[in-house]
Amino acid sequence: MQIQIKCKGAAEVPLKKLLAYQGNLKSLDQTNYEKLKNEIADQGFAAPVQVWKDGKDHWIIDGHQRVRTLGMMIENGFELKDNVPITYCYPDDEDQARRMLLSMASTYGKVEGQGLYEYVIEHGISVDELSTRFSFSDLNMPYFLDEYFRERESSANDGAGESEKSFNIVYNMVFDDIEQQEKFFEFVSWLKKRYPEHPSIGSRMKEYFEEVL
């Protein structure tokens, strides 16, 4: 299968000339590699790689995971007949280049669950596509899918044929740290197993607290 180039940059270079610059700053696990691979295979390579050209060297400032994924795709039978589109950034020196890389690697905007739900519904993006192609560091994807899709589908099916209107409550939670967030998600998963007859997190929590208090 051939990889399609779906963008245009200031120049184009062979994939092998793009040099990693971030070291071990970010990783790409197998799950996210599969998601990115699926997206590139279906939609094409859609954004130029941002590089710092230092002499003859093209150091990647933004696009490490996409370049890495291209290489892995080629190793697994995909074909890339075109060079890779790039754009240039112009740091004054290597010290500034390092800071540019950190800026590109940083996430400033936050993906909100309700906003993502509204976006995919409005634009007809399927649950399968969302779960197999995209990754959002702000969201626990299994929890998001369970809360915004599966429980809503369950509620809709339970109420089929009834004239009463239904509604959904959306929870926005703020955690002190990642550990606290992970413990909460573990608790939510336990609640679902403990009270499978309840269709929502709220009803499971209500049942739990009635038992323990």
Buried (B, 14 or more C-beta within 10 A) or exposed (E): EEBBBEEEBEBEBEBEEBEEBBEEEEEBEEEBBEBBBBBBBEEEBEEBBBBBBBEEEBBBBBBBBBBBBBBBBEEEEBEBEBBBBBBBBEBEEEEEBBEBBEEBEEEEEEBBBEEBBEEBEEEEBEEEBBBEBBBBEEBBBEBBBBBBBEBBEEBEEEEEEEEEEEEEEEEEEEEEEEEEBEEBEEEBEEBBEEBEEBBBBEBBBEBBEEEEE
